[in-house]
Amino acid sequence: MPALLQSAGLPPGLFDQPRILVTTEELFALWCEIGRAGRASIGLALGTEAKAENFDPITLAALAAPSFGEAMRQVARYKTLSCPEEIHHETHAGEWSIHFRWLLAESPEPKVLTDLCFAWILSIARHGTGQSISPLRIVLKRPAPKHRVFERHFDCPVTYSGSKNSIIFRESDTALPFITRNAELLGMLAPQFDQELKQTGAQHTFAEGVRAAIQRKLIGGRPKMREIARELHLSSRTLQRRLQDDGFTFQQVMEQSRHQLARHYLKNSMLGLNEAAYMLGYVDSNSFVRAFRTWEGLPPAHWRELERSKTQPETTEELEACLT
């Protein structure tokens, strides 16, 4: 395993951490190495689970659903809680097509990961229905291989050099009942996942998330873009592109972060200018003063005095009101 991680450009002790966090590109690099090191069917083998008790909580919620279609709706709803990936499914002309989309990917999804995802869906279908259900067909973007391992595994035709990777069932398969349905288990799991989704949806915009990450790393120096990208488990290119989508540059968000913190330090603490400059990542107080003049039109000491005067009681009556 250390050799595999090294080949993928990842630290050898990655899996020794209590919580493993990687960027999408790092994850893709790891799966590419797994694909190169393993046999052609490695992704299919890893995506096929023989024991339902080994499934993760989101898959268990899917198996607790009343039907195959509802199971996939459950998975599609909660998938982003485990990774930045969406599951799209649509019905047309008697067919039900399912495909995956990685939200933060800058390179194509590794073939072995596509194999794993499609095998995983088939495992859910077969565990849930208790039948040896097979798709109508599989569509893969890759060229046709010399072997027929996919046809054997999915027991259906496989089309190669397609426009996207899709696993396609009959539209009627959505109504297939699950013998694993468990309303009580689903009633326990779904509210927890919904609460997590609610918390995720309540988070601020992407630019605000970057701003918060910058503020956590400002003390004693200005963090570089690659540091913030790693903090957010993104590549620098993805971070830059998503900021541009929101109408920002990294430098603009950096200045906003400093400005916001500067106001907080001056208004709510007794920090001297030298200390505030250090906390904001400036090399000296003069640099901080120049930046603050640009933001507020006043030197920081003058701005602090004005802000504090706004909160000072101006009369004896006001002072007594504050004390009572």
N, C-alpha and C positions, 0 to 999 in steps of 0.2 A: 504493500500500500504506500509506504513512503516514496518508493520509486515512481509509482503512478502519479502521486501528487506533485512530485518534482517535475515530471514530464509535462504536467499541466500548468506549471508555473505557480503552484500553490505551496504554502509552507508545509513541511513534512509532519508537523504536529497539529495540523488542522483539526483532525477528529478527536484530539485529546481535550479540546475545549468543551466546557459545559454547555455552551450554546454556539452552534456553528452558523455563521453568517457569511455569505459570499455574494458577489455581484452576479447578475445574469450571465455576463461574459465569462466569469470565473467558473460558474456552474457548467456552462457550455463547454469550456476547455476541459473540465474534468470528464464530462460524458464523452467527448471526442476521444480522450485517451482510453476510457473504458471500452469504447467501440473498437479502437485500434488493437487493444490488448486482448480482447475476448473473441469468441467465435461469432459467426454471422448472426446467430440467433440469441445473443446475450441480452439484448433489450427485451425480446419476447419472453425470455425466461425470467428476467427480473420483474416484469410487469404482470406475471401470472402467479397468483397467490393460491395455494392449495387450501389454506385454513383461514376461514373468515375472521377468527379471533386475532389474526395478525394484521388486519386492516387498520388504517389510521382512523381517527374519530370522524372525519368528513366522509370517508367511505362507509363507515358503519351507519352514519345518518342516511346515506343513499340506500343501503341495504334495508333499512327500516322503513323505507317509503313503500307505498302500496303497489306501485307499478314501475316498469322499466323507464317509462317516460318521465315520471315524477322523480325517480332516482337521479336521472341525469339533470333535471332541473335543480335538484338539491345541490348536486356537485357543482353545476355552473354558477349557482348563487354564492357558494361559499369558497370556491377554489382560490380566490385572491387572498384569503386569509392565510394560506400556507405559502404562496409564492406569487410573483407578479405575472400571472397567467390567466387568460380567459378561455372559457369553453363555449363555443358557438354551436348551436344546433338549429336546423331549419328543416321544414317539411315541404316537399314539392313533388307533384306528380306521383304520389304513392311512395315516395322515398323520404327517408329521414337521415340527413347528413350531419355529422359531427366533426368539428375540427378545432384545433388548439391555436391560440395566439399568445406569444410572449410579449408583454407590454413594453419591456425595457430592452429588448434585444436589438443589437446592432449588426448581428451576423445571423445567418440561417441556423435554425434549430438543428442540433446534431441528429443524424439519422437514428442512432440508437435510442435517443430520447423519444422520438416519434414512435418507434416500435414499442417502447415501454408504455407510453400513454394509450396506444390503441389496444395493447394486450390487457392493460388495466381495465379499460371499458368492457372488453369481452369477459374478463373475470367477474366484474360486477353483474353483467347480464346473466352469466351462467350460474353464479352463486345465487342470485336473487330469484331467478325463474325456476332453478332446479332442472333446467333443460340444457341440452347441448346446442343452444342457439348459435347461429352463425350470421355474419353480415351478408348483405346482398353482394357487396364488393368492397375492396379497399382501393383508394387512389393515392399514389405516392409520387412526389416530385422527382425522385431520383431515377436514373436510368435503370433498366431491367437488369437484375443480377443473373449470374449463371445458374444459381440454385433456385429451388422453388419452396424455400422454407416458409415464406409468408403464406403461400397458398395452402400449405399443409397445416399451418398453425390456425389460420382463421377459417379454413374449410370454405373458401369462396374465391372467386376470380380476383386478381390484383392487376390494376392498370398502372403503368409506369409513365414517367415524364409528364405527369399531370400538372395543372396550374397551382394546386395546393394539396396538402396532405389531408385526406378525409377518410373516415370510416362510415360506411353507408348501410343502414338497416332498412327494413320495410317500414313504412309509416304505421302499419298496424302493430308493429312490435312495441310501440310506445304504450299500448294498452295491456301488454302482457303482465299479469299479476305476479307479485313477488311473494314467494313462500316464506321469505325472511322478514316480511313486513312486521313492524313492531311499533305500534302507535305510542306506547309508553316510553320506549327508548327515544323515538323521534321527538316526543314532547319534552324530553330532558335535554337533548342535544341542540335542537333547533333554536330555542331561546338564547342559549349561550352564544351560538354563532351569530345570531341576529344582533345581540348586544355588541359583539366585537365589530360587526359590520357598521353598526351605528356609531361606535367610537371612531372607527376608521373614517367614516364619512364626515364626522364632525371635526376632523383635523383641518388645519388651515391649508391654504394654497401651497403649491410646491415651493414657490419663492419664499413663503414664510417658513417652511420647513428648512430650507437652506439657510435662511437668516438665523433661525434658532441654532442650527448646527455650528454656524460661524461664531455666534456669541458664546457657545460652550468652549470654543478653542481660542478665543482672542487673547487671553491673559499672557502677557509677556512677548507677544509676537503676532504677526498677521498670518493666519493659516492660508496655505496654498489651495488652489482648486482641487488638486488630486487628494489632499487630505480630507476635504469636505465630501468629495465624491465617495471616498472609501467609508467615511462615517455614515453615509446614506446608502451604502451598498450599491453604488452605481459606478459606471466608468466616467471619466472626465468628459468625454464626448457626449454621453447621454445627459449628464447634468447640464452642460452648456446648451444642448439642444432644447431641453425642457424649459430652461430659463428663458431662452429666446422665444419659445412658444407662448410664454406668459408675458413677453414684452420686456424682459430684463436682460442685463449682462451680469456676469459674476461680480465685476467691479462695482456696479450699481448696488447690488444686494450687500456687498461688503460695506459700502459707505452707509447704507441704511442701517445695517446692524450696529455699526459704531455710533451713528447719530442717536439711535434709539437708546443704546446703553449709556451714552454720555449724558443724555437728559436724565436718565434714571439715577446715575451716580451723583450728579450734581444736585439733584432735587431731593434725593432720599438718603444721602449718606454724608459723612463728614470727611470724605476723601479729599486730600489736597490735590492740586493740579498734577503734580508729578506722579502721584499714586494713580489718579484717574487715567493719565496718559499710559501708564504701564498696563493697567487693567484693559485698556482698549487696544493694546498692541502697538503703540507709538514708540519710536526710539527716544523721544524726549518731549518735554511739555510744550516747547515751541511749535513742534509739528502738530500737536493736539490743538493748541490755541488757533493756529492758522486754519485747521480743518473746521473747528467750531465756528469761527467767524464766517466761513463759507456757508455753513448750515443755517445759522441763526442771525447773522448780521451783527453779532455782539461777541466780545471775548467771554470765555466761560465764567470768569469770576463775576463780571457784571451781570450776566444772565442769571447766575445763582442768586445774587442779591435781589434782583427783581422778582424771581420766583418765590423766594422766602418772604419778601415783603407782602406778597399777595395773601399769605396765610397768617400774617401777624395781626392780631386785633388792634384796631386803631383807636378805640376809646376805652374808658374804664368799664363802661357797660358791656362792651364786647368781651373784654378780658374776664369779667365776672361770669358772663354767659359761658365762656369756654371752660371755666373752672367748676361750674355747677352741673 
